[in-house]
Amino acid sequence: MKNLAAASTAMTSTLTRRKLLKTATIMAAFPTLLASTARAQVWPDKPIRFVLSQPAGSGPDNVARIIGERMAKSLGQAVIIDNKPGGQNVIGAQAAARAAADGNTFYFATTAALVTNAYLFKSMPYDPQKDFVPVAFVGKSPFAVLVRAESPVQNLQDLLARAKANAGKVSLGNEGPRTFSGMIARFFNARSKAEFNLASYASVSVAVQDAIGGHIDAVVADIASTAQLVRQGRLRMLAVTTATRVPGWEQVPALAETFTGFDMSGWFALVAPTGTSKPVIERMNREFNAATADREIAAKITAAGPLPETGMSPDQVGAFLKNEHQRWAQITKEIGVLPE
């Protein structure tokens, strides 16, 4: 009996110690939880910074400013657009990845920065999957094949016929083989078997200006950066690179109508440096989705080129990014792009 009583006492003592240890652990974490909650309640207490990998006046910049202006009103803080172009998105992505995870810096990222760069470069100064956490989805950014308005090429069939009849002589401008527009151009060239002369440029704006000036025959560029030029009658859109026709541009055929399964569209997503608190991310997600769901803001974004897709949660954005990595791993294999 004494042994049983002693064992019972020892077990009770052990359980008590475990409860005390668990309580102590919870109490130790409590200040951190309180600080996180308090931070979310007062956030934002200073201006919010959107880092972009593109220059001022570019398609992504225009969209970021439209959304930032609307969010500044709802957040009660200025939204500063911090342009850090160059290096095929690497400069901006690296700056955002190294920023303090204090809820004041977000990365307004593109497909290249978060997905395709991972399959183009053997090493980068940032890891798109580890250095960022998903916050919100902005929308998809269709690309198009365009020619100058005065070009004798009236439609896609004209362009393909001319390229096939003059192998290697019909130029198709793009931002280079290891960029999004470059991969679209390469994919289009492979599917069409037209043997275009793929003309690489340092930026889409220079390629577009050369197309307008007649220095190249055609160009692959995002609708966001060329929509206004098309409306002004300076460029003619021959086809969009999405699987279906783009709302607002229904008169323009999709490449998938000629090449089955062709679907290459860019997109924008908002991410934050890893370590940014969950309450801040959730609040930012709600505010961001509310901004992009606003009819007036959505109309402005659409007019700038992209197709807004609002309502995604951070987890849904994360699932989308995971799927995009899998899809682009296959695309880069198909067009024979190897990381360098």
N, C-alpha and C positions, 0 to 999 in steps of 0.2 A: 504493500500500500504506500509506504514511504517513497519507494522508487517511482510509482505511478504518479504520486503527488508532485515529486520533484520534476519528473518529465513534463507534467502538465504546466508547472510553473515556468520551466525553461522555454516551453513552446509559447506560452503567453508572453514571456519576456521578449522572445524573438519576434513575434508578431507585432508587439508594441514598438520595438526598435524599427521594424520595417515601416510601420505607419508613420513614425516620427521622421524617418529618413525621407519618405515620400512627401510628407507635409513640408519638410524643410526644402526639398527640391522645388516644390510648387511655389513656396514663399520666395525662394531665391529668384525664380523666373518671373514672379509677380511684378516687380518694378519694371522689367523689360516690357511685359505685356501692357502695363499702364502707360509706359512711355510711348509704345507703338500706337496705342489707342488715342492718347493725347495728341500725338503727332498727326494722326489722321483727322482729328477734330479741328485742329487749327490749320491744317494744310489747305491751300498753299499760303505760306506766310512771306513769300518773296516771289519775284517773277519766275515764270516757267520758261525753260529753254528747250526749243525743238532744234536738234542738230540735224542738218541735211547734208548729203554728200554731193548736192548739185548747186550750181551757181544761182544767184538772184536772177529772176526772170525766166527760169526754166519751168517746165511743166510741174514737177514736184514742188518747186518753190511757190508757184502760184496757188496750188492746192493747199499747201501748208499755211499760207498766209490767210486764205479764206477761212479755214477752220480755226486758226489761231485768233483771228479777230473776233470771231463769235465766242470762243471759249474765254477770252479775256473778260468778256462781260459777265459770264456765268460764274467764273472763278474769282473775279474781283482782283485779279493780278494780270499784269501784262504778259503776253506770250511772245517771247523773243525768238526770231528765226535766225539761227546761227549757221550760215552757209560755209561748209568746208569741202569744196569740190576737189576733184583730182584723184589720181591713182585708182581709177575704176572702182570708186566708192570706198576704197580702203582708208583714205585719210579721214573722212567723216566717221566711218564705222569705228575706227580705232579711237578717235577722240571721244565718241559716245561711250564706248566700252570702258574707257579709263576714267570716265566722269564719276564723281561721288554718287553713290546710290542713296541720295537723300530725298528723292522725290521731286527734285527741281529740274532734272535733265532727262529728256526723252529723245529717242532716236526715231525720226520720221524716215523709215527705211524703205528701200525698194527690193525687188526680187533679187537683183544682183548682189546686194549687200548681205542679205540674210540667207540666200540659197545658192545661186549659181556660182558665185565666187569660190565656194567650197569645192567645186568640181573643175575649176579652171587653174587654181594655184596650189602647188604642193605645200606651200606654207604661207601663212598670213599672220600679221601682228594682232589678230583678234580671232576669236572662235565664235561664229554666228550662233551656234547652238548652246554654248556654255556661258557666254559673256552677256547675254540678254535674256530678259523674260518678256513674254508677250503681254501686251496691254489692250490693244484694240485694232480692228481692221478698218482700213479706209475705203478701199475699193479696188477694182481692177482697171488696169491701164492698157487698153488695146493698142497694138501697133498697126501700121499700115504701110503699103507700098505706094509711093507717090512719085509723080513727075511734075515738071513745071507746067503751068497752065497753057503755055504756047507750044508744048510738045506735040508732034504729030501722032504720038501714042495716045489713043483714045480710051483704051481699056486693057485689061490684063492679057487678053488673047493677043492684042497687038504687040505688047511688050515681049511676050514669050516667043512669038513668031520672029520678031526682030532679033532677039538674042540667039535663037537657034539657027537663024540664017547667017549670023555674024559671030560665030563662036569666039568667046574671049574678048570681044570688042565692045559689047554693050555693058556700060558700067553701072553697078548697083552700089550706091554709097551706104556706109554703115559706120558704127563707132569702133570697128576692129573685131577680129575673130574671137577675142576673149571677152566680149561684151554681150549684153542681151540682144541688141539689134544685130550684132555681128553673127550671133548664133541663129537668129531668125533668118538672116540673109543666107547663111550657109545651109540651113535646113530647106529653105525655099529653093535654092540652087540645086540641091541634091534631089529633091522631089520632082522638080520641073525638068531636070536634065538639060537645062538651057545653056549651061556654061557661061554664066555671067562673069564679068570682070569685077570681082568684089573689091571695091575701093574703100580703104580704111581711113577714118578720120579721127582726130583727137577728141572731137565733140560733135554731138548731133547738130548743134546750131551751125557749125561750119559746113557740115555735109548738106544740110538743108539749103543754106545760102548758095552753095555750089550747084545744087540741083536747080534752084530758081534762076541762077545765072547761066545755066546751060552747060556747065563744065562737066557734069555727069548726067547720065541718061535717066536714072531713077534713084530713089533713096528709100531705105527702111527706117522709119522713125515712129516715135510714139505719137498718138493722136493728141495727147495733152500739149505737146510742144508745137504741133503743126495745125491744130484746128482753126485758129484764127487766120492763118495764112491761106487755108483752103477757103474759108468764108470770104476772104478778101479777093479771091480769084487769082492768087499767085501760085497756088499748087493745085494739082488734080489728084484726087485719091482714087487709086485703081482697085485696091482690095484691102480688107482688114485681115489681121492674122488670127482672129478668134475662130472658134468652131461655128459660130452663127453670126449673123449680121448684128451690128452694134446699134442699140437704140439711139435715135437721133441721126444716124447715118445709114438708114435702111436702104437707100439707093445704091450703096456700095456693097458689092458681093464679098463674101468671106472666102478666104483661100481654100477653106474646107469644101467649098462647092466645086472646086476643081481638083483638089488633092485631098482625098478622103482621110479624115483623122487629123488634119492639120489644125493644131490649136496651141498657139503660143501667145500668151498674154502676160504683160507685166502686172504688178500690183503694188500697193503701198500698205504698210502696216506700222503701227506705233509700238515700239518696244522700249524697255527701260533697262538700265544697267542691273545686272544680277545683284541681288541684295536689297533692292528697293522693297519697302514694306508692302505686305499684301493689302492692308487697308487703303494705302495710297493708290495702289494699282487698281483696286476695285472702284474707288471713287473716280479716278481718272477715266476708267472704262465707261462708267455711267455718264460722266460729263461729255466725253468724246462722242459716245453714241447719240446722246441728246443733240449735240451740235450737228452731226452729220445727218440726223433724221429730220432736222429742220428743213422744211420744203424750200425755203429761199436759199439756204446754204447748199442743199443737194442740187438745186438748179444751177447754182454758180459753179459747183464742182463739175457737173456734167458739161457745162458750157466750156470749161477749161480742158475737157478731154476724158478724164476717168469716169468710171461708172461707180458711184458710191454704193457700198454694201454695208449697211449699218446693223447693229444688234448683236454682233458676235461677242461672247464672253472671252475673258483671257484664255480659258481652257480651250475654247473652240478655235481661237487664233492659233494656239499651240498645236492643236491637231491638224489644222490646215498647213502649218509650216512643216510638220513632219511628213505629211503627204506630198508636199511640194519637193522635199528633199528626195523622196523615193522616185517621183516622176522625172525630175531633172537628172538623176543618176542614170536613168534609162535613155533620156534624150541625148545626153552628151556621148553616151556609148554609140548611139545610132548614127550621129553625125561625125563620129571619130575624133572628138575633142578630148585630149588627154591633159591632165594638170601639168603645169610647168613651174 
